[in-house]
């Protein structure tokens, strides 16, 4: 029975590690946004997408381990990890509680960091659009969607030089 909780603790540690990697990628993306490196930002975004997939796999493995632990202790597979704490050896409970707390904190940090980077990217795009609108105001039109959001679209204009002949 000891190996069941240790395997679960290892799954939690691995998930924490993957969240840490994701946060590192978000930090790198932010640095690239602020350095105005669009190609690198795009590459970082692909890295983030890949890491999110890896993290999803780790989460599924952890959920499977929790379900197996629950069933091994006569509990429904859908039982939460926190409610399974009484089934862990007394000496392991503080570790499991700490790992659960750490994962929850990391989830909140990932959400905040993701939202911050999203706002930064949105701001950069809006700034570039504003610069383009000021340089060529006749080249863009604003439209409003049903939700009230403003959309900017480029107007196709005639070429500046026409060739005859």
C-alpha positions as CSV (number, residue, x, y, z in Angstrom):
1,X,0.0,0.0,0.0
2,X,3.0,2.3,0.6
3,X,4.0,2.3,-3.0
4,X,0.5,3.5,-4.0
5,X,0.8,6.8,-2.1
6,X,4.5,7.2,-3.2
7,X,3.5,6.8,-6.8
8,X,0.8,9.4,-6.4
9,X,3.3,11.8,-4.7
10,X,5.7,11.2,-7.7
11,X,2.8,12.1,-10.1
12,X,2.1,15.3,-8.1
13,X,5.8,16.2,-8.2
14,X,6.0,15.6,-11.9
15,X,2.9,17.8,-12.5
16,X,4.4,20.6,-10.3
17,X,7.6,20.3,-12.5
18,X,5.6,20.7,-15.7
19,X,3.7,23.7,-14.3
20,X,7.1,25.2,-13.4
21,X,8.2,24.6,-17.0
22,X,5.1,26.3,-18.3
23,X,5.6,29.3,-16.1
24,X,9.2,29.5,-17.4
25,X,7.9,29.5,-21.0
26,X,5.4,32.3,-20.2
27,X,8.2,34.4,-18.6
28,X,10.3,33.9,-21.7
29,X,7.3,34.9,-23.9
30,X,6.9,38.1,-21.9
31,X,10.6,39.0,-22.3
32,X,10.2,38.4,-26.1
33,X,7.0,40.5,-26.2
34,X,8.8,43.4,-24.5
35,X,11.9,43.0,-26.8
36,X,9.5,43.3,-29.8
37,X,10.6,40.0,-31.3
38,X,7.5,38.8,-33.2
39,X,9.0,35.7,-34.7
40,X,10.4,34.6,-31.4
41,X,7.1,35.3,-29.7
42,X,5.4,33.0,-32.2
43,X,8.0,30.3,-31.5
44,X,7.5,30.7,-27.7
45,X,3.7,30.4,-28.2
46,X,4.2,27.1,-30.0
47,X,6.4,26.0,-27.1
48,X,3.7,27.0,-24.7
49,X,1.1,25.0,-26.6
50,X,3.3,22.0,-26.5
51,X,3.9,22.4,-22.8
52,X,0.2,22.7,-22.2
53,X,-0.3,19.3,-23.9
54,X,2.5,17.7,-21.8
55,X,0.9,19.2,-18.7
56,X,-2.5,17.8,-19.7
57,X,-0.9,14.3,-20.1
58,X,0.6,14.7,-16.6
59,X,-2.7,15.8,-15.1
60,X,-4.4,12.8,-16.7
61,X,-1.8,10.4,-15.3
62,X,-2.2,12.0,-11.8
63,X,-6.0,11.7,-12.1
64,X,-5.7,8.1,-13.0
65,X,-3.3,7.5,-10.0
66,X,-5.8,9.3,-7.7
67,X,-8.7,7.1,-9.0
68,X,-6.6,3.9,-8.6
69,X,-5.7,5.0,-5.0
70,X,-9.3,5.8,-4.2
71,X,-10.5,2.4,-5.6
72,X,-7.8,0.6,-3.7
73,X,-9.2,2.1,-0.5
74,X,-12.8,1.3,-1.3
75,X,-13.7,4.8,-2.5
76,X,-15.3,6.0,-5.7
77,X,-12.8,6.7,-8.5
78,X,-14.1,10.3,-8.7
79,X,-13.1,11.0,-5.1
80,X,-11.0,14.2,-4.7
81,X,-7.4,13.8,-3.6
82,X,-8.0,16.1,-0.6
83,X,-10.9,13.9,0.6
84,X,-8.5,10.9,0.4
85,X,-6.0,12.3,2.8
86,X,-7.3,10.1,5.8
87,X,-6.3,7.1,3.7
88,X,-2.6,8.1,3.5
89,X,-0.2,7.1,6.2
90,X,0.0,9.9,8.9
91,X,3.6,10.7,8.0
92,X,2.7,11.1,4.3
93,X,-0.3,13.5,4.8
94,X,1.7,16.7,5.3
95,X,3.6,15.9,2.0
96,X,0.5,15.2,0.1
97,X,-1.2,18.4,1.5
98,X,1.8,20.5,0.5
99,X,1.9,19.0,-3.0
100,X,-1.8,19.7,-3.4
101,X,-1.4,23.3,-2.2
102,X,1.6,23.8,-4.5
103,X,-0.3,22.6,-7.5
104,X,-3.3,24.9,-6.7
105,X,-0.9,27.9,-6.3
106,X,0.8,27.1,-9.6
107,X,-2.5,26.8,-11.4
108,X,-3.4,30.3,-10.2
109,X,0.0,31.7,-11.2
110,X,-0.3,30.1,-14.6
111,X,-3.7,31.7,-15.1
112,X,-2.4,35.2,-14.0
113,X,0.7,34.9,-16.1
114,X,-1.2,33.8,-19.1
115,X,-3.7,36.6,-18.7
116,X,-0.9,39.1,-18.3
117,X,0.8,37.9,-21.5
118,X,-2.5,38.0,-23.3
119,X,-3.0,41.6,-22.3
120,X,0.5,42.5,-23.3
121,X,0.0,41.0,-26.8
122,X,-3.3,42.7,-27.1
123,X,-1.7,46.0,-26.2
124,X,1.1,45.5,-28.7
125,X,-1.3,44.7,-31.5
126,X,-3.5,47.7,-30.7
127,X,-0.4,50.0,-30.7
128,X,0.7,48.7,-34.1
129,X,-2.9,49.1,-35.4
130,X,-3.0,52.7,-34.1
131,X,0.3,53.5,-35.8
132,X,-0.9,52.1,-39.1
133,X,-4.2,54.0,-38.8
134,X,-2.2,57.2,-38.3
135,X,0.1,56.5,-41.2
136,X,-2.7,55.6,-43.6
137,X,-6.1,56.5,-42.1
138,X,-7.8,55.9,-45.4
139,X,-6.6,52.3,-45.5
140,X,-8.7,51.0,-42.6
141,X,-12.4,50.9,-41.6
142,X,-13.9,50.3,-38.2
143,X,-16.8,48.0,-37.8
144,X,-18.7,46.9,-34.7
145,X,-19.7,43.4,-34.1
146,X,-22.9,42.2,-32.4
147,X,-21.1,42.0,-29.1
148,X,-20.1,45.6,-29.4
149,X,-16.4,44.9,-30.1
150,X,-14.6,47.1,-32.5
151,X,-13.1,45.4,-35.5
152,X,-10.5,47.0,-37.8
153,X,-10.2,45.8,-41.4
154,X,-8.0,46.9,-44.2
155,X,-9.6,48.5,-47.2
156,X,-8.3,47.2,-50.5
157,X,-7.1,50.2,-52.4
158,X,-6.1,50.6,-56.0
159,X,-2.4,50.3,-56.7
160,X,-0.4,53.5,-56.4
161,X,1.0,53.2,-59.9
162,X,-1.1,52.0,-62.8
163,X,0.5,50.7,-65.9
164,X,-1.2,51.3,-69.2
165,X,-0.5,49.5,-72.3
